[in-house]
Amino acid sequence: MTEMMTNRELMLTLGRAAREAAKILALVPTSQKNEALMAMAAKIRRSAADILSENARDLENAKAKDMKASFVDRLTLNEARLDAMAKGLEEIAALPDPVGQVMAHWTRPNGLAFSRVRVPIGVIGIIFESRPNVTADAGGLCLKSGNAAILRGGSDSFHSSGAIIACLQRGLDIAGLPRTAIQMVPNADRDCVGLMLEGLGGTLDLIVPRGGKSLVARVQQDARIPVFSHLEGICHVYVDKAADTAMAKAVCLNAKMRRTGVCGSAETILIDTAGAEKSLKPIIATLIDGGCEVRGDEAACKADHRVKPATEEDWSTEYLDAIVSMKLVGGVDEAIAHIARYGSQHTDSIITEDAATAERFLNEVDSAIVLHNASTQFADGGEFGFGAEIGIATGKLHARGPVGVEQLTTFKYQVRGKGQTRP
């Protein structure tokens, strides 16, 4: 690729190369894909110093721009996170290969044998911002599911992502697969995002955005090809009157404070009025003592003078920070109604020892992920046993929840006959 290439020429070249790579990936054996994934993991471990050096450049730039602490946290790599990245690739290698799986099989009275078989989607574009780990997760998941990937990281993670891509492409080399199976847009020009949303001349089959609300909103509005995404993660924990207080304290603290900048972080805690006497003050104290600002309704403010009054806007705010809103509700019906009104159909949890109430919540809350007696921070493909995830989808067509290798496939019908003709 010459320096004289326009962005359009550059992106169309990437798209055509990816389409050719996708044809190869759709047919390669599982063993070859797994060999590449294991080689990628090994290369990331061996290249830790180089990756962290490039990440330091990104962090220096972020701090110079006075980025929020939650943003810097998402951008930061360290030895533990690099090891988790490598383990994620190894776990993807250990997963069953979805390509070629027979989802259903039946025979018609006329003797025609029908099979519904998993096949790759084709070429997937991933547009992300400050999360360099997305580079490895997305590349690995696309490879295992037989898809080629074009990754466009944000300028804030450009150096980190470039160092990780080099490791992934080295893994492809070792396994004898084309480097163009996983490509990174070699600049941070915003025009390239628009070109990807156009579909790169028909070479791109799917877009997955990973980033803030403004990025996802733009992708959802402007994309001319299918999109897997969620706009916001306004996640709730509902503490029922039959909740175990110790469990509720632990889950609420973890759901909010484990990592405040992830999409599965709880943003609102709902407390059943009938159980407030035993649970309200302890939960507030646990959160505030844990470094979280609590914004509450009138009852929450009366329970603890450190609680700040909540506004109507708080119920629909994704803080991605050490802030949580809190409200008392009149039981599970009111909790479900509140979540339906203010939630984003991402992840919501109920804490209760009442099995019937738990089942009502699980069945009636219309979110991609609904939990009972567990933290919303389990909204993660690795925790689902998917090895990793390319994102969380809150739509209702094709994929919902963590998008792993199975969700990155579609299907086709294979029909086998013996000369049948239709009368």
C-alpha positions in Angstrom: 0.0 0.0 0.0 1.5 3.3 -1.1 1.5 6.5 0.8 -0.3 8.1 -2.1 -3.4 5.9 -1.5 -6.5 7.8 -0.5 -8.4 6.5 2.5 -11.1 5.1 0.2 -8.5 3.2 -1.8 -6.8 2.0 1.3 -10.0 0.7 2.9 -11.3 -1.0 -0.3 -7.9 -2.7 -0.5 -8.3 -4.0 3.1 -11.8 -5.1 2.3 -10.9 -7.1 -0.8 -8.0 -8.7 1.0 -10.2 -9.7 3.9 -12.8 -11.1 1.6 -10.2 -13.4 0.0 -8.9 -14.4 3.4 -12.5 -15.2 4.5 -12.9 -17.7 1.7 -9.9 -19.6 3.0 -10.9 -19.4 6.7 -14.3 -20.8 6.0 -12.7 -24.1 4.9 -9.6 -24.5 7.0 -9.6 -27.3 9.6 -10.1 -26.6 13.3 -6.6 -27.8 14.1 -5.1 -25.0 11.9 -7.2 -22.3 13.5 -6.3 -23.6 17.0 -2.6 -23.7 16.1 -2.8 -20.0 15.1 -4.6 -19.1 18.3 -2.1 -20.8 20.5 0.8 -19.2 18.6 -0.9 -15.8 19.1 -1.1 -16.4 22.9 2.5 -17.4 23.1 3.6 -14.4 21.0 1.7 -12.0 23.3 3.4 -13.4 26.3 6.9 -13.2 24.7 6.2 -9.6 23.5 4.9 -8.3 26.8 7.6 -5.7 27.2 7.1 -4.3 23.7 3.3 -4.2 24.1 3.6 -2.4 27.5 6.0 0.0 26.0 3.5 1.0 23.3 0.7 1.1 25.9 2.8 3.5 27.9 2.8 5.9 24.9 -1.0 5.7 24.7 -1.3 6.3 28.4 1.0 9.3 28.3 -1.2 10.8 25.6 -4.4 10.1 27.5 -3.1 11.7 30.7 -1.9 14.7 28.7 -5.5 15.1 27.4 -6.7 14.8 31.1 -8.9 11.8 30.3 -11.3 10.4 32.9 -10.0 7.8 35.3 -12.4 5.2 34.0 -11.2 5.8 30.5 -7.5 5.5 31.5 -8.4 2.2 33.3 -9.9 0.7 30.2 -6.8 1.8 28.2 -4.3 0.5 30.7 -2.4 -2.8 30.1 -0.2 -4.6 32.6 1.3 -8.1 33.0 -1.9 -9.5 34.5 -4.1 -8.1 31.7 -1.7 -9.3 29.0 -1.8 -12.8 30.6 -5.6 -12.7 30.7 -5.5 -11.7 27.0 -3.3 -14.7 26.2 -5.4 -17.0 28.3 -8.5 -15.7 26.4 -7.0 -16.8 23.1 -6.1 -20.2 24.6 -9.7 -20.6 25.9 -11.0 -19.8 22.4 -8.8 -22.5 21.0 -10.2 -24.9 23.5 -13.8 -24.2 22.5 -15.7 -26.4 20.0 -15.5 -25.2 16.5 -19.0 -23.9 15.5 -18.3 -24.0 11.7 -19.9 -27.0 10.2 -22.0 -27.9 13.2 -25.4 -29.4 12.3 -28.0 -27.4 14.1 -30.9 -29.5 13.0 -31.6 -32.4 10.6 -34.8 -33.9 9.3 -36.2 -35.9 6.3 -39.4 -35.1 4.4 -41.9 -37.7 3.2 -40.5 -37.3 -0.3 -37.1 -38.5 0.9 -35.3 -35.1 0.8 -32.9 -34.8 3.7 -32.5 -31.3 5.2 -29.7 -30.0 7.4 -29.2 -26.6 9.0 -25.5 -26.1 9.2 -23.4 -23.3 10.9 -21.2 -21.3 8.5 -19.1 -18.1 9.1 -20.7 -14.7 8.5 -17.7 -13.6 6.3 -15.9 -10.3 7.0 -16.5 -8.5 10.3 -15.5 -4.9 11.0 -14.8 -4.0 14.6 -14.7 -0.3 15.6 -13.5 0.3 19.1 -12.1 3.1 21.2 -9.9 2.7 24.4 -9.9 -1.0 25.0 -6.8 -2.5 23.5 -7.8 -6.0 24.8 -10.6 -5.9 22.2 -7.9 -6.4 19.5 -7.0 -9.8 20.7 -10.6 -10.9 21.7 -12.1 -9.8 18.4 -9.3 -11.2 16.3 -9.3 -14.6 18.1 -13.1 -15.0 18.0 -13.4 -14.1 14.4 -10.7 -16.5 13.5 -12.2 -19.4 15.4 -15.6 -18.8 13.8 -14.0 -18.7 10.4 -14.4 -15.0 9.8 -11.9 -12.4 8.6 -11.6 -9.3 10.7 -10.9 -5.6 10.0 -10.2 -3.7 13.3 -10.3 0.0 13.6 -9.1 1.1 17.0 -9.3 4.6 18.3 -6.4 7.0 18.3 -6.2 6.7 22.0 -5.2 3.0 21.8 -3.5 3.1 18.5 0.0 2.1 19.6 -1.2 -0.6 22.0 -3.5 -2.2 19.3 -0.8 -2.1 16.7 1.6 -4.1 19.0 -1.1 -6.7 19.7 -2.0 -7.0 16.0 1.6 -7.8 15.2 1.4 -10.7 17.6 -1.9 -12.0 16.1 -0.5 -11.8 12.5 2.6 -13.7 13.6 0.4 -16.4 14.9 -1.4 -16.5 11.5 2.1 -16.9 9.8 3.0 -19.8 12.0 -0.2 -21.6 11.2 0.1 -21.0 7.5 -2.9 -18.7 7.3 -3.1 -15.4 5.5 -2.1 -12.3 7.5 -5.1 -10.5 5.9 -7.4 -12.7 8.0 -6.9 -10.1 10.8 -6.1 -6.6 9.7 -6.0 -3.2 11.5 -6.8 0.1 9.8 -3.3 1.7 9.7 -4.4 5.2 10.7 -6.8 6.8 13.1 -8.5 9.0 10.5 -12.3 9.3 11.2 -13.0 9.0 7.5 -12.1 5.3 7.7 -15.0 4.7 10.1 -17.5 6.2 7.6 -16.1 4.0 4.9 -16.5 0.9 7.0 -20.1 1.9 7.8 -20.7 2.0 4.0 -19.6 -1.6 3.8 -16.3 -1.3 1.9 -17.8 -1.9 -1.5 -19.7 -4.9 -0.4 -16.8 -6.7 1.2 -17.9 -6.1 4.8 -20.8 -8.2 6.2 -21.1 -7.0 9.8 -20.1 -4.1 12.1 -19.5 -4.5 15.8 -18.9 -1.2 17.7 -17.1 -1.2 21.1 -17.0 2.1 22.8 -18.9 5.1 24.2 -22.5 6.1 23.5 -21.5 8.6 20.8 -19.6 6.0 18.8 -22.3 3.4 19.1 -25.0 5.9 18.2 -23.2 7.0 15.1 -22.7 3.4 14.0 -26.3 2.5 14.6 -27.5 5.6 12.7 -25.1 5.5 9.7 -24.3 1.8 9.1 -25.6 0.4 5.8 -24.9 -3.2 6.9 -26.0 -5.2 10.0 -24.7 -4.1 13.4 -24.2 -6.0 16.7 -24.1 -3.5 19.6 -25.6 -2.0 22.7 -26.0 1.7 23.1 -25.8 1.9 26.9 -25.3 -0.4 29.9 -27.9 1.0 32.4 -27.8 -2.1 34.6 -29.8 -2.6 37.8 -29.6 -4.7 41.0 -33.0 -5.2 42.7 -32.8 -6.1 46.4 -36.0 -7.9 47.2 -37.6 -8.1 50.7 -36.5 -11.7 50.9 -32.9 -10.9 50.1 -30.0 -12.1 52.4 -28.6 -8.8 53.6 -25.0 -10.0 53.7 -25.3 -11.3 50.1 -27.0 -8.1 49.0 -24.2 -5.9 50.4 -21.5 -8.0 48.7 -23.3 -8.2 45.3 -24.2 -4.5 45.2 -20.6 -3.5 46.0 -19.1 -5.9 43.4 -21.7 -5.0 40.8 -20.9 -1.3 41.1 -17.2 -1.1 42.2 -15.3 -4.1 40.8 -14.7 -2.2 37.6 -16.9 1.0 37.2 -16.0 1.6 33.6 -17.4 -1.7 32.1 -20.8 -2.0 30.5 -21.9 -4.5 33.1 -21.4 -2.2 36.0 -24.6 -1.5 38.0 -25.8 2.0 37.7 -29.0 1.8 39.8 -29.9 -0.2 42.9 -33.6 -0.7 43.7 -34.5 -1.6 47.2 -37.9 -3.3 48.2 -39.6 -1.0 50.6 -40.8 -4.0 52.6 -37.2 -5.0 53.3 -35.7 -1.6 53.5 -35.5 -1.6 57.3 -32.9 -4.4 57.3 -31.1 -3.7 54.0 -31.1 0.0 53.1 -28.7 1.4 55.6 -26.2 -1.5 55.4 -26.1 -1.3 51.5 -25.6 2.5 51.5 -22.9 2.3 54.1 -21.1 -0.5 52.2 -21.1 1.4 49.0 -20.0 4.8 50.5 -17.4 3.2 52.6 -16.2 1.4 49.4 -15.6 4.8 47.7 -18.9 5.1 45.8 -21.1 8.2 45.7 -24.7 7.3 46.2 -27.5 9.5 44.7 -30.8 8.5 46.2 -34.5 9.2 46.5 -36.0 10.8 49.6 -36.0 7.6 51.6 -32.3 6.8 50.8 -31.3 10.4 51.7 -33.1 10.0 55.1 -31.4 6.7 55.8 -27.9 8.2 55.5 -26.9 11.9 55.4 -24.0 11.2 53.0 -26.5 10.2 50.2 -27.0 13.0 47.6 -30.4 13.7 46.2 -31.1 12.0 42.9 -32.7 13.8 40.0 -34.9 12.3 37.3 -31.9 12.2 35.0 -30.0 9.9 37.3 -32.4 6.9 36.7 -31.4 6.9 33.0 -27.7 7.7 33.4 -24.8 5.3 32.6 -22.2 6.8 35.0 -19.2 4.4 34.2 -17.8 5.8 37.4 -17.9 5.3 41.1 -21.5 6.7 41.3 -24.7 4.8 41.7 -28.4 5.9 42.0 -30.7 4.2 44.6 -34.4 4.1 44.9 -37.0 2.3 47.0 -39.7 0.4 45.1 -42.9 -1.3 46.2 -41.9 -4.9 45.4 -40.9 -6.8 42.3 -43.7 -5.4 40.1 -42.5 -1.9 40.6 -38.9 -3.0 40.2 -39.7 -4.6 36.8 -41.6 -1.5 35.7 -38.7 0.8 36.7 -36.3 -1.4 34.7 -38.6 -1.4 31.7 -38.8 2.4 31.8 -35.2 3.4 32.5 -33.1 0.4 31.6 -31.2 -0.4 28.4 -32.1 -4.1 28.1 -28.5 -5.0 28.9 -28.0 -6.7 32.3 -30.2 -6.7 35.5 -30.0 -8.8 38.7 -32.4 -9.7 41.5 -31.2 -10.6 45.0 -33.7 -12.8 46.8 -34.2 -16.0 48.6 -37.7 -16.3 47.3 -37.6 -18.7 44.3 -41.0 -17.7 42.9 -40.1 -14.0 43.0 -36.7 -14.8 41.3 -38.5 -16.7 38.5 -40.9 -13.8 37.9 -37.9 -11.4 37.6 -36.0 -13.7 35.3 -39.0 -14.3 33.1 -40.4 -10.8 32.9 -37.4 -8.5 32.8 -36.7 -8.0 29.1 -32.9 -7.7 29.1 -30.2 -9.6 27.3 -28.8 -10.9 30.6 -30.9 -11.4 33.7 -29.3 -12.8 36.9 -30.5 -14.2 40.3 -28.2 -13.7 43.3 -25.2 -12.7 41.2 -23.3 -9.6 40.3 -24.1 -7.8 37.0 -20.3 -7.8 36.4 -20.7 -11.4 35.1 -22.0 -9.8 31.9 -18.8 -11.0 30.1 -18.3 -13.6 27.4 -15.4 -15.2 29.3 -17.6 -15.7 32.4 -20.2 -17.3 30.1 -17.6 -19.9 29.0 -17.3 -18.3 25.5 -13.6 -17.8 26.0 -14.0 -14.1 25.2 -16.5 -11.8 23.6 -16.6 -9.4 20.7 -19.2 -7.3 22.5 -22.6 -7.4 24.2 -25.7 -7.2 21.9 -29.0 -5.9 23.2 -30.9 -6.3 19.9 -33.3 -9.2 19.4 -32.3 -10.4 15.9 -29.6 -13.0 15.5 -27.5 -12.4 18.6 -28.3 -11.2 22.1 -26.0 -10.9 25.1 -22.3 -11.8 24.9 -21.3 -12.3 21.2 -18.9 -15.3 21.1 -17.9 -17.8 18.4 -21.4 -19.3 17.9 -23.0 -15.8 17.6 -20.4 -15.0 14.9 -21.8 -17.6 12.6 -24.9 -17.8 10.6 -26.4 -20.9 8.9 -27.3 -22.4 5.6 -29.5 -25.3 4.6 -28.0 -28.3 2.9 -30.6 -30.5 1.1 -29.7 -34.0 -0.1 -31.9 -35.8 -2.6 -32.0 -38.8 -4.9 -33.3 -37.2 -8.1 -36.5 -35.8 -6.7 -38.5 -33.3 -8.8 -41.3 -31.1 -7.6 -44.7 -31.9 -9.0 
